[in-house]
């Protein structure tokens, strides 16, 4: 068991809980992309069976396993044909944005449930894994929210910038995209992460969580 734990990013006994959280988070994230694209006139995702909350249509097995081992991973990207949009730039931004936003909303809903369980005392009478589930549910969805908004390919933040800049600048971005992806991978798999993404997460996520607490406290 101890030898296996060395290769995992999470405690071994928490893996089923983390896996369940990620299945929900990834599925809703990709569905949000597909549904937003559908609303704006692109039916590509629907035709390929991606306009669904069926996890089997969205989960990438290797990407899911990698997040358990390395702490990062991915789902199957939703196909989007921006030429079907009447307003490609606006629709493109919203399609890219709604994936991370869906994770933000999931985290907020999870925080509300957790807050109710704690303040009412109901959580004390529930099995231990319930509170653990919601703890991971909040934290991992916030990680996906912040992480996917980073302005690096192939993340949603990069796609948003693509649609906000001028066509000529977008062409330059496309030209250097392969090098940007390499930079992104280097950041993830080397100690550079400790000086870039990790500090950002350690600042932004606690701030959002504290904001959740403030908002929920006001209305409780």
Rosetta constraint file for C-alpha pairs under 8 A:
AtomPair CA 1 CA 5 HARMONIC 6.20 0.50
AtomPair CA 2 CA 6 HARMONIC 6.63 0.50
AtomPair CA 3 CA 7 HARMONIC 7.52 0.50
AtomPair CA 4 CA 8 HARMONIC 7.03 0.50
AtomPair CA 5 CA 10 HARMONIC 7.91 0.50
AtomPair CA 5 CA 11 HARMONIC 6.78 0.50
AtomPair CA 5 CA 12 HARMONIC 6.09 0.50
AtomPair CA 7 CA 69 HARMONIC 5.86 0.50
AtomPair CA 7 CA 70 HARMONIC 7.99 0.50
AtomPair CA 8 CA 12 HARMONIC 7.27 0.50
AtomPair CA 8 CA 68 HARMONIC 5.97 0.50
AtomPair CA 8 CA 69 HARMONIC 4.30 0.50
AtomPair CA 8 CA 70 HARMONIC 6.91 0.50
AtomPair CA 9 CA 67 HARMONIC 7.60 0.50
AtomPair CA 9 CA 68 HARMONIC 5.61 0.50
AtomPair CA 9 CA 69 HARMONIC 5.02 0.50
AtomPair CA 9 CA 70 HARMONIC 5.70 0.50
AtomPair CA 9 CA 71 HARMONIC 5.41 0.50
AtomPair CA 10 CA 14 HARMONIC 6.61 0.50
AtomPair CA 10 CA 15 HARMONIC 6.58 0.50
AtomPair CA 10 CA 68 HARMONIC 6.69 0.50
AtomPair CA 10 CA 69 HARMONIC 7.75 0.50
AtomPair CA 11 CA 15 HARMONIC 6.66 0.50
AtomPair CA 14 CA 18 HARMONIC 6.14 0.50
AtomPair CA 15 CA 19 HARMONIC 5.92 0.50
AtomPair CA 15 CA 68 HARMONIC 7.31 0.50
AtomPair CA 16 CA 20 HARMONIC 6.19 0.50
AtomPair CA 17 CA 21 HARMONIC 6.26 0.50
AtomPair CA 17 CA 129 HARMONIC 7.66 0.50
AtomPair CA 17 CA 132 HARMONIC 7.67 0.50
AtomPair CA 17 CA 133 HARMONIC 5.84 0.50
AtomPair CA 17 CA 136 HARMONIC 7.80 0.50
AtomPair CA 18 CA 22 HARMONIC 6.12 0.50
AtomPair CA 18 CA 68 HARMONIC 7.86 0.50
AtomPair CA 18 CA 133 HARMONIC 7.48 0.50
AtomPair CA 18 CA 136 HARMONIC 6.61 0.50
AtomPair CA 19 CA 23 HARMONIC 6.13 0.50
AtomPair CA 19 CA 64 HARMONIC 7.89 0.50
AtomPair CA 19 CA 68 HARMONIC 7.79 0.50
AtomPair CA 20 CA 24 HARMONIC 6.46 0.50
AtomPair CA 21 CA 25 HARMONIC 6.07 0.50
AtomPair CA 21 CA 133 HARMONIC 7.23 0.50
AtomPair CA 21 CA 136 HARMONIC 6.97 0.50
AtomPair CA 21 CA 137 HARMONIC 5.59 0.50
AtomPair CA 21 CA 140 HARMONIC 7.69 0.50
AtomPair CA 22 CA 26 HARMONIC 5.74 0.50
AtomPair CA 22 CA 64 HARMONIC 7.69 0.50
AtomPair CA 22 CA 140 HARMONIC 7.60 0.50
AtomPair CA 23 CA 27 HARMONIC 5.93 0.50
AtomPair CA 23 CA 55 HARMONIC 6.46 0.50
AtomPair CA 23 CA 59 HARMONIC 7.06 0.50
AtomPair CA 24 CA 28 HARMONIC 6.08 0.50
AtomPair CA 24 CA 55 HARMONIC 7.53 0.50
AtomPair CA 25 CA 29 HARMONIC 6.02 0.50
AtomPair CA 25 CA 103 HARMONIC 6.35 0.50
AtomPair CA 25 CA 106 HARMONIC 7.68 0.50
AtomPair CA 25 CA 141 HARMONIC 6.31 0.50
AtomPair CA 26 CA 30 HARMONIC 6.20 0.50
AtomPair CA 26 CA 58 HARMONIC 7.19 0.50
AtomPair CA 26 CA 59 HARMONIC 6.94 0.50
AtomPair CA 26 CA 74 HARMONIC 7.74 0.50
AtomPair CA 26 CA 75 HARMONIC 6.03 0.50
AtomPair CA 27 CA 31 HARMONIC 6.04 0.50
AtomPair CA 27 CA 53 HARMONIC 6.12 0.50
AtomPair CA 27 CA 54 HARMONIC 7.23 0.50
AtomPair CA 27 CA 55 HARMONIC 5.37 0.50
AtomPair CA 27 CA 58 HARMONIC 5.76 0.50
AtomPair CA 27 CA 59 HARMONIC 6.97 0.50
AtomPair CA 27 CA 75 HARMONIC 7.93 0.50
AtomPair CA 28 CA 32 HARMONIC 5.98 0.50
AtomPair CA 28 CA 53 HARMONIC 6.69 0.50
AtomPair CA 28 CA 99 HARMONIC 7.72 0.50
AtomPair CA 28 CA 102 HARMONIC 6.70 0.50
AtomPair CA 28 CA 103 HARMONIC 7.53 0.50
AtomPair CA 29 CA 33 HARMONIC 6.65 0.50
AtomPair CA 29 CA 98 HARMONIC 7.62 0.50
AtomPair CA 29 CA 99 HARMONIC 4.44 0.50
AtomPair CA 29 CA 100 HARMONIC 6.63 0.50
AtomPair CA 29 CA 102 HARMONIC 5.79 0.50
AtomPair CA 29 CA 103 HARMONIC 6.36 0.50
AtomPair CA 30 CA 34 HARMONIC 6.29 0.50
AtomPair CA 30 CA 50 HARMONIC 7.99 0.50
AtomPair CA 30 CA 58 HARMONIC 6.65 0.50
AtomPair CA 30 CA 75 HARMONIC 7.64 0.50
AtomPair CA 30 CA 76 HARMONIC 7.81 0.50
AtomPair CA 30 CA 77 HARMONIC 6.99 0.50
AtomPair CA 30 CA 78 HARMONIC 6.18 0.50
AtomPair CA 30 CA 99 HARMONIC 6.24 0.50
AtomPair CA 31 CA 35 HARMONIC 5.91 0.50
AtomPair CA 31 CA 50 HARMONIC 6.95 0.50
AtomPair CA 31 CA 51 HARMONIC 5.94 0.50
AtomPair CA 31 CA 52 HARMONIC 6.17 0.50
AtomPair CA 31 CA 53 HARMONIC 6.32 0.50
AtomPair CA 31 CA 99 HARMONIC 7.81 0.50
AtomPair CA 32 CA 36 HARMONIC 6.01 0.50
AtomPair CA 32 CA 95 HARMONIC 7.75 0.50
AtomPair CA 32 CA 98 HARMONIC 5.77 0.50
AtomPair CA 32 CA 99 HARMONIC 5.33 0.50
AtomPair CA 32 CA 102 HARMONIC 6.57 0.50
AtomPair CA 33 CA 37 HARMONIC 6.19 0.50
AtomPair CA 33 CA 78 HARMONIC 6.74 0.50
AtomPair CA 33 CA 95 HARMONIC 5.22 0.50
AtomPair CA 33 CA 96 HARMONIC 6.48 0.50
AtomPair CA 33 CA 98 HARMONIC 6.03 0.50
AtomPair CA 33 CA 99 HARMONIC 5.41 0.50
AtomPair CA 34 CA 38 HARMONIC 6.14 0.50
AtomPair CA 34 CA 45 HARMONIC 5.61 0.50
AtomPair CA 34 CA 46 HARMONIC 7.24 0.50
AtomPair CA 34 CA 50 HARMONIC 6.56 0.50
AtomPair CA 34 CA 51 HARMONIC 5.52 0.50
AtomPair CA 34 CA 78 HARMONIC 6.25 0.50
AtomPair CA 34 CA 79 HARMONIC 7.87 0.50
AtomPair CA 34 CA 80 HARMONIC 7.73 0.50
AtomPair CA 34 CA 95 HARMONIC 7.70 0.50
AtomPair CA 35 CA 39 HARMONIC 6.20 0.50
AtomPair CA 35 CA 51 HARMONIC 6.16 0.50
AtomPair CA 36 CA 40 HARMONIC 6.44 0.50
AtomPair CA 36 CA 94 HARMONIC 7.26 0.50
AtomPair CA 36 CA 95 HARMONIC 5.38 0.50
AtomPair CA 36 CA 98 HARMONIC 7.21 0.50
AtomPair CA 37 CA 41 HARMONIC 6.43 0.50
AtomPair CA 37 CA 42 HARMONIC 5.25 0.50
AtomPair CA 37 CA 43 HARMONIC 7.15 0.50
AtomPair CA 37 CA 45 HARMONIC 7.87 0.50
AtomPair CA 37 CA 80 HARMONIC 6.92 0.50
AtomPair CA 37 CA 91 HARMONIC 7.33 0.50
AtomPair CA 37 CA 95 HARMONIC 5.71 0.50
AtomPair CA 38 CA 42 HARMONIC 4.89 0.50
AtomPair CA 38 CA 43 HARMONIC 5.17 0.50
AtomPair CA 38 CA 44 HARMONIC 7.86 0.50
AtomPair CA 38 CA 45 HARMONIC 7.54 0.50
AtomPair CA 38 CA 46 HARMONIC 7.34 0.50
AtomPair CA 40 CA 85 HARMONIC 5.92 0.50
AtomPair CA 40 CA 86 HARMONIC 7.54 0.50
AtomPair CA 40 CA 91 HARMONIC 6.42 0.50
AtomPair CA 41 CA 84 HARMONIC 5.97 0.50
AtomPair CA 41 CA 85 HARMONIC 5.68 0.50
AtomPair CA 41 CA 86 HARMONIC 7.64 0.50
AtomPair CA 42 CA 80 HARMONIC 6.98 0.50
AtomPair CA 42 CA 81 HARMONIC 6.37 0.50
AtomPair CA 42 CA 82 HARMONIC 7.19 0.50
AtomPair CA 42 CA 84 HARMONIC 5.15 0.50
AtomPair CA 42 CA 85 HARMONIC 6.35 0.50
AtomPair CA 43 CA 47 HARMONIC 6.20 0.50
AtomPair CA 44 CA 48 HARMONIC 6.44 0.50
AtomPair CA 44 CA 79 HARMONIC 6.44 0.50
AtomPair CA 44 CA 80 HARMONIC 6.20 0.50
AtomPair CA 44 CA 81 HARMONIC 6.67 0.50
AtomPair CA 45 CA 49 HARMONIC 6.32 0.50
AtomPair CA 45 CA 50 HARMONIC 4.99 0.50
AtomPair CA 45 CA 51 HARMONIC 5.94 0.50
AtomPair CA 45 CA 78 HARMONIC 6.29 0.50
AtomPair CA 45 CA 79 HARMONIC 5.60 0.50
AtomPair CA 45 CA 80 HARMONIC 6.64 0.50
AtomPair CA 46 CA 50 HARMONIC 5.43 0.50
AtomPair CA 46 CA 51 HARMONIC 4.74 0.50
AtomPair CA 49 CA 57 HARMONIC 7.06 0.50
AtomPair CA 50 CA 57 HARMONIC 6.04 0.50
AtomPair CA 50 CA 58 HARMONIC 7.04 0.50
AtomPair CA 50 CA 78 HARMONIC 6.90 0.50
AtomPair CA 52 CA 57 HARMONIC 7.54 0.50
AtomPair CA 54 CA 58 HARMONIC 7.34 0.50
AtomPair CA 55 CA 59 HARMONIC 5.84 0.50
AtomPair CA 58 CA 75 HARMONIC 5.96 0.50
AtomPair CA 58 CA 76 HARMONIC 5.28 0.50
AtomPair CA 58 CA 77 HARMONIC 7.70 0.50
AtomPair CA 59 CA 63 HARMONIC 7.82 0.50
AtomPair CA 59 CA 64 HARMONIC 6.99 0.50
AtomPair CA 59 CA 74 HARMONIC 8.00 0.50
AtomPair CA 59 CA 75 HARMONIC 4.90 0.50
AtomPair CA 59 CA 76 HARMONIC 5.87 0.50
AtomPair CA 60 CA 64 HARMONIC 6.03 0.50
AtomPair CA 60 CA 74 HARMONIC 6.80 0.50
AtomPair CA 60 CA 75 HARMONIC 4.80 0.50
AtomPair CA 60 CA 76 HARMONIC 5.24 0.50
AtomPair CA 61 CA 65 HARMONIC 6.18 0.50
AtomPair CA 62 CA 66 HARMONIC 6.04 0.50
AtomPair CA 63 CA 67 HARMONIC 6.45 0.50
AtomPair CA 63 CA 72 HARMONIC 7.93 0.50
AtomPair CA 63 CA 73 HARMONIC 4.49 0.50
AtomPair CA 63 CA 74 HARMONIC 4.62 0.50
AtomPair CA 63 CA 75 HARMONIC 6.12 0.50
AtomPair CA 64 CA 68 HARMONIC 6.82 0.50
AtomPair CA 64 CA 73 HARMONIC 5.83 0.50
AtomPair CA 64 CA 74 HARMONIC 6.36 0.50
AtomPair CA 64 CA 75 HARMONIC 7.01 0.50
AtomPair CA 65 CA 69 HARMONIC 6.43 0.50
AtomPair CA 65 CA 73 HARMONIC 7.55 0.50
AtomPair CA 66 CA 70 HARMONIC 5.51 0.50
AtomPair CA 66 CA 71 HARMONIC 6.94 0.50
AtomPair CA 66 CA 72 HARMONIC 6.31 0.50
AtomPair CA 66 CA 73 HARMONIC 5.37 0.50
AtomPair CA 67 CA 71 HARMONIC 4.31 0.50
AtomPair CA 67 CA 72 HARMONIC 4.07 0.50
AtomPair CA 67 CA 73 HARMONIC 4.43 0.50
AtomPair CA 67 CA 74 HARMONIC 7.63 0.50
AtomPair CA 68 CA 72 HARMONIC 7.46 0.50
AtomPair CA 81 CA 85 HARMONIC 7.91 0.50
AtomPair CA 82 CA 88 HARMONIC 5.65 0.50
AtomPair CA 82 CA 91 HARMONIC 7.82 0.50
AtomPair CA 82 CA 92 HARMONIC 6.57 0.50
AtomPair CA 83 CA 88 HARMONIC 6.66 0.50
AtomPair CA 84 CA 88 HARMONIC 7.75 0.50
AtomPair CA 85 CA 91 HARMONIC 6.54 0.50
AtomPair CA 87 CA 91 HARMONIC 5.98 0.50
AtomPair CA 88 CA 92 HARMONIC 5.55 0.50
AtomPair CA 88 CA 163 HARMONIC 7.90 0.50
AtomPair CA 89 CA 93 HARMONIC 6.21 0.50
AtomPair CA 89 CA 163 HARMONIC 4.96 0.50
AtomPair CA 89 CA 164 HARMONIC 6.75 0.50
AtomPair CA 90 CA 94 HARMONIC 6.33 0.50
AtomPair CA 90 CA 163 HARMONIC 7.45 0.50
AtomPair CA 91 CA 95 HARMONIC 5.96 0.50
AtomPair CA 92 CA 96 HARMONIC 6.21 0.50
AtomPair CA 92 CA 159 HARMONIC 7.84 0.50
AtomPair CA 92 CA 160 HARMONIC 7.11 0.50
AtomPair CA 92 CA 163 HARMONIC 6.19 0.50
AtomPair CA 93 CA 97 HARMONIC 5.95 0.50
AtomPair CA 93 CA 159 HARMONIC 7.32 0.50
AtomPair CA 93 CA 160 HARMONIC 4.88 0.50
AtomPair CA 93 CA 161 HARMONIC 7.96 0.50
AtomPair CA 93 CA 163 HARMONIC 5.98 0.50
AtomPair CA 93 CA 164 HARMONIC 7.39 0.50
AtomPair CA 94 CA 98 HARMONIC 5.93 0.50
AtomPair CA 95 CA 99 HARMONIC 7.28 0.50
AtomPair CA 96 CA 100 HARMONIC 7.83 0.50
AtomPair CA 96 CA 156 HARMONIC 5.23 0.50
AtomPair CA 96 CA 157 HARMONIC 7.46 0.50
AtomPair CA 96 CA 159 HARMONIC 6.42 0.50
AtomPair CA 96 CA 160 HARMONIC 6.07 0.50
AtomPair CA 97 CA 101 HARMONIC 6.23 0.50
AtomPair CA 97 CA 156 HARMONIC 6.71 0.50
AtomPair CA 97 CA 157 HARMONIC 7.61 0.50
AtomPair CA 97 CA 160 HARMONIC 6.99 0.50
AtomPair CA 98 CA 102 HARMONIC 5.89 0.50
AtomPair CA 99 CA 103 HARMONIC 6.82 0.50
AtomPair CA 99 CA 156 HARMONIC 7.75 0.50
AtomPair CA 100 CA 104 HARMONIC 6.36 0.50
AtomPair CA 100 CA 144 HARMONIC 6.66 0.50
AtomPair CA 100 CA 145 HARMONIC 4.43 0.50
AtomPair CA 100 CA 146 HARMONIC 7.44 0.50
AtomPair CA 100 CA 148 HARMONIC 6.20 0.50
AtomPair CA 100 CA 149 HARMONIC 6.97 0.50
AtomPair CA 100 CA 156 HARMONIC 7.66 0.50
AtomPair CA 101 CA 105 HARMONIC 6.21 0.50
AtomPair CA 101 CA 145 HARMONIC 6.61 0.50
AtomPair CA 102 CA 106 HARMONIC 6.17 0.50
AtomPair CA 103 CA 107 HARMONIC 6.13 0.50
AtomPair CA 103 CA 141 HARMONIC 4.92 0.50
AtomPair CA 103 CA 142 HARMONIC 6.55 0.50
AtomPair CA 103 CA 144 HARMONIC 6.57 0.50
AtomPair CA 103 CA 145 HARMONIC 5.52 0.50
AtomPair CA 104 CA 108 HARMONIC 6.27 0.50
AtomPair CA 104 CA 141 HARMONIC 6.37 0.50
AtomPair CA 104 CA 142 HARMONIC 5.93 0.50
AtomPair CA 104 CA 145 HARMONIC 5.72 0.50
AtomPair CA 105 CA 109 HARMONIC 6.13 0.50
AtomPair CA 106 CA 110 HARMONIC 6.05 0.50
AtomPair CA 106 CA 137 HARMONIC 7.88 0.50
AtomPair CA 106 CA 138 HARMONIC 7.42 0.50
AtomPair CA 106 CA 141 HARMONIC 6.71 0.50
AtomPair CA 107 CA 111 HARMONIC 6.11 0.50
AtomPair CA 107 CA 137 HARMONIC 6.46 0.50
AtomPair CA 107 CA 138 HARMONIC 4.34 0.50
AtomPair CA 107 CA 139 HARMONIC 7.20 0.50
AtomPair CA 107 CA 141 HARMONIC 5.44 0.50
AtomPair CA 107 CA 142 HARMONIC 6.16 0.50
AtomPair CA 108 CA 112 HARMONIC 6.29 0.50
AtomPair CA 108 CA 138 HARMONIC 7.18 0.50
AtomPair CA 108 CA 212 HARMONIC 6.69 0.50
AtomPair CA 109 CA 113 HARMONIC 6.37 0.50
AtomPair CA 110 CA 114 HARMONIC 6.12 0.50
AtomPair CA 110 CA 134 HARMONIC 5.99 0.50
AtomPair CA 110 CA 137 HARMONIC 6.46 0.50
AtomPair CA 110 CA 138 HARMONIC 5.72 0.50
AtomPair CA 111 CA 115 HARMONIC 5.93 0.50
AtomPair CA 111 CA 134 HARMONIC 7.49 0.50
AtomPair CA 111 CA 138 HARMONIC 6.28 0.50
AtomPair CA 111 CA 212 HARMONIC 7.13 0.50
AtomPair CA 112 CA 116 HARMONIC 6.23 0.50
AtomPair CA 112 CA 216 HARMONIC 6.81 0.50
AtomPair CA 113 CA 117 HARMONIC 6.24 0.50
AtomPair CA 113 CA 134 HARMONIC 8.00 0.50
AtomPair CA 114 CA 118 HARMONIC 6.19 0.50
AtomPair CA 114 CA 131 HARMONIC 7.23 0.50
AtomPair CA 114 CA 134 HARMONIC 6.41 0.50
AtomPair CA 114 CA 135 HARMONIC 7.90 0.50
AtomPair CA 115 CA 119 HARMONIC 5.99 0.50
AtomPair CA 115 CA 216 HARMONIC 7.93 0.50
AtomPair CA 116 CA 120 HARMONIC 5.84 0.50
AtomPair CA 116 CA 122 HARMONIC 7.89 0.50
AtomPair CA 117 CA 121 HARMONIC 5.89 0.50
AtomPair CA 117 CA 122 HARMONIC 4.92 0.50
AtomPair CA 117 CA 123 HARMONIC 4.60 0.50
AtomPair CA 118 CA 122 HARMONIC 6.58 0.50
AtomPair CA 118 CA 123 HARMONIC 5.56 0.50
AtomPair CA 118 CA 124 HARMONIC 7.68 0.50
AtomPair CA 121 CA 125 HARMONIC 7.61 0.50
AtomPair CA 122 CA 126 HARMONIC 6.85 0.50
AtomPair CA 123 CA 130 HARMONIC 7.90 0.50
AtomPair CA 123 CA 131 HARMONIC 6.96 0.50
AtomPair CA 126 CA 130 HARMONIC 6.69 0.50
AtomPair CA 127 CA 131 HARMONIC 7.86 0.50
AtomPair CA 128 CA 132 HARMONIC 6.64 0.50
AtomPair CA 129 CA 133 HARMONIC 5.83 0.50
AtomPair CA 130 CA 134 HARMONIC 6.45 0.50
AtomPair CA 131 CA 135 HARMONIC 6.10 0.50
AtomPair CA 132 CA 136 HARMONIC 6.27 0.50
AtomPair CA 133 CA 137 HARMONIC 5.87 0.50
AtomPair CA 134 CA 138 HARMONIC 6.02 0.50
AtomPair CA 135 CA 139 HARMONIC 6.28 0.50
AtomPair CA 136 CA 140 HARMONIC 5.63 0.50
AtomPair CA 137 CA 141 HARMONIC 6.04 0.50
AtomPair CA 138 CA 142 HARMONIC 6.23 0.50
AtomPair CA 139 CA 143 HARMONIC 6.18 0.50
AtomPair CA 139 CA 205 HARMONIC 7.76 0.50
AtomPair CA 140 CA 144 HARMONIC 6.19 0.50
AtomPair CA 141 CA 145 HARMONIC 6.09 0.50
AtomPair CA 142 CA 146 HARMONIC 6.18 0.50
AtomPair CA 142 CA 205 HARMONIC 6.46 0.50
AtomPair CA 143 CA 147 HARMONIC 5.70 0.50
AtomPair CA 143 CA 201 HARMONIC 7.18 0.50
AtomPair CA 143 CA 205 HARMONIC 7.25 0.50
AtomPair CA 144 CA 148 HARMONIC 5.74 0.50
AtomPair CA 145 CA 149 HARMONIC 6.58 0.50
AtomPair CA 146 CA 150 HARMONIC 6.89 0.50
AtomPair CA 146 CA 201 HARMONIC 7.31 0.50
AtomPair CA 146 CA 204 HARMONIC 7.80 0.50
AtomPair CA 146 CA 205 HARMONIC 7.80 0.50
AtomPair CA 147 CA 155 HARMONIC 7.96 0.50
AtomPair CA 148 CA 155 HARMONIC 5.18 0.50
AtomPair CA 148 CA 156 HARMONIC 5.34 0.50
AtomPair CA 148 CA 157 HARMONIC 6.01 0.50
AtomPair CA 149 CA 155 HARMONIC 6.73 0.50
AtomPair CA 149 CA 156 HARMONIC 5.65 0.50
AtomPair CA 149 CA 157 HARMONIC 3.91 0.50
AtomPair CA 149 CA 158 HARMONIC 7.41 0.50
AtomPair CA 150 CA 155 HARMONIC 6.63 0.50
AtomPair CA 150 CA 156 HARMONIC 7.39 0.50
AtomPair CA 150 CA 157 HARMONIC 4.97 0.50
AtomPair CA 150 CA 158 HARMONIC 6.79 0.50
AtomPair CA 151 CA 155 HARMONIC 6.93 0.50
AtomPair CA 151 CA 156 HARMONIC 7.54 0.50
AtomPair CA 151 CA 157 HARMONIC 4.50 0.50
AtomPair CA 151 CA 158 HARMONIC 4.16 0.50
AtomPair CA 151 CA 159 HARMONIC 7.85 0.50
AtomPair CA 151 CA 161 HARMONIC 7.14 0.50
AtomPair CA 152 CA 157 HARMONIC 6.70 0.50
AtomPair CA 152 CA 158 HARMONIC 5.00 0.50
AtomPair CA 152 CA 180 HARMONIC 6.70 0.50
AtomPair CA 152 CA 181 HARMONIC 7.06 0.50
AtomPair CA 152 CA 184 HARMONIC 6.44 0.50
AtomPair CA 153 CA 157 HARMONIC 7.91 0.50
AtomPair CA 153 CA 158 HARMONIC 5.40 0.50
AtomPair CA 153 CA 159 HARMONIC 7.43 0.50
AtomPair CA 153 CA 177 HARMONIC 6.82 0.50
AtomPair CA 153 CA 180 HARMONIC 6.44 0.50
AtomPair CA 153 CA 181 HARMONIC 5.46 0.50
AtomPair CA 153 CA 184 HARMONIC 7.26 0.50
AtomPair CA 154 CA 158 HARMONIC 6.70 0.50
AtomPair CA 154 CA 159 HARMONIC 7.50 0.50
AtomPair CA 154 CA 181 HARMONIC 6.88 0.50
AtomPair CA 155 CA 159 HARMONIC 6.79 0.50
AtomPair CA 156 CA 160 HARMONIC 6.18 0.50
AtomPair CA 157 CA 161 HARMONIC 6.42 0.50
AtomPair CA 158 CA 162 HARMONIC 6.27 0.50
AtomPair CA 159 CA 163 HARMONIC 6.50 0.50
AtomPair CA 160 CA 164 HARMONIC 6.35 0.50
AtomPair CA 161 CA 165 HARMONIC 6.19 0.50
AtomPair CA 162 CA 170 HARMONIC 5.53 0.50
AtomPair CA 162 CA 173 HARMONIC 7.48 0.50
AtomPair CA 163 CA 170 HARMONIC 7.63 0.50
AtomPair CA 165 CA 169 HARMONIC 6.21 0.50
AtomPair CA 165 CA 170 HARMONIC 6.22 0.50
AtomPair CA 166 CA 170 HARMONIC 6.09 0.50
AtomPair CA 167 CA 171 HARMONIC 6.23 0.50
AtomPair CA 168 CA 172 HARMONIC 6.61 0.50
AtomPair CA 169 CA 173 HARMONIC 6.27 0.50
AtomPair CA 170 CA 174 HARMONIC 6.23 0.50
AtomPair CA 171 CA 175 HARMONIC 6.28 0.50
AtomPair CA 172 CA 176 HARMONIC 6.48 0.50
AtomPair CA 173 CA 177 HARMONIC 5.79 0.50
AtomPair CA 174 CA 178 HARMONIC 7.95 0.50
AtomPair CA 176 CA 180 HARMONIC 6.38 0.50
AtomPair CA 177 CA 181 HARMONIC 6.21 0.50
AtomPair CA 178 CA 182 HARMONIC 6.51 0.50
AtomPair CA 179 CA 183 HARMONIC 6.37 0.50
AtomPair CA 180 CA 184 HARMONIC 6.17 0.50
AtomPair CA 181 CA 185 HARMONIC 6.27 0.50
AtomPair CA 182 CA 186 HARMONIC 6.21 0.50
AtomPair CA 183 CA 187 HARMONIC 6.23 0.50
AtomPair CA 184 CA 188 HARMONIC 6.41 0.50
AtomPair CA 185 CA 189 HARMONIC 6.19 0.50
AtomPair CA 186 CA 190 HARMONIC 5.79 0.50
AtomPair CA 186 CA 192 HARMONIC 7.59 0.50
AtomPair CA 187 CA 191 HARMONIC 7.30 0.50
AtomPair CA 187 CA 192 HARMONIC 5.19 0.50
AtomPair CA 187 CA 193 HARMONIC 5.08 0.50
AtomPair CA 187 CA 196 HARMONIC 7.79 0.50
AtomPair CA 188 CA 192 HARMONIC 7.41 0.50
AtomPair CA 188 CA 193 HARMONIC 5.62 0.50
AtomPair CA 189 CA 193 HARMONIC 7.46 0.50
AtomPair CA 191 CA 195 HARMONIC 7.53 0.50
AtomPair CA 192 CA 196 HARMONIC 6.42 0.50
AtomPair CA 193 CA 197 HARMONIC 5.30 0.50
AtomPair CA 193 CA 198 HARMONIC 5.88 0.50
AtomPair CA 194 CA 198 HARMONIC 5.23 0.50
AtomPair CA 194 CA 199 HARMONIC 6.66 0.50
AtomPair CA 195 CA 199 HARMONIC 6.24 0.50
AtomPair CA 196 CA 200 HARMONIC 6.53 0.50
AtomPair CA 197 CA 201 HARMONIC 6.22 0.50
AtomPair CA 198 CA 202 HARMONIC 6.16 0.50
AtomPair CA 199 CA 203 HARMONIC 6.35 0.50
AtomPair CA 200 CA 204 HARMONIC 6.03 0.50
AtomPair CA 201 CA 205 HARMONIC 5.59 0.50
AtomPair CA 202 CA 206 HARMONIC 6.63 0.50
AtomPair CA 203 CA 207 HARMONIC 6.41 0.50
AtomPair CA 204 CA 208 HARMONIC 6.25 0.50
AtomPair CA 205 CA 209 HARMONIC 6.15 0.50
AtomPair CA 206 CA 210 HARMONIC 6.03 0.50
AtomPair CA 207 CA 211 HARMONIC 6.19 0.50
AtomPair CA 208 CA 212 HARMONIC 6.21 0.50
AtomPair CA 209 CA 213 HARMONIC 6.37 0.50
AtomPair CA 210 CA 214 HARMONIC 6.27 0.50
AtomPair CA 211 CA 215 HARMONIC 6.18 0.50
AtomPair CA 212 CA 216 HARMONIC 6.05 0.50
AtomPair CA 213 CA 217 HARMONIC 5.86 0.50
AtomPair CA 214 CA 218 HARMONIC 6.29 0.50
AtomPair CA 215 CA 219 HARMONIC 6.77 0.50
AtomPair CA 216 CA 220 HARMONIC 6.03 0.50
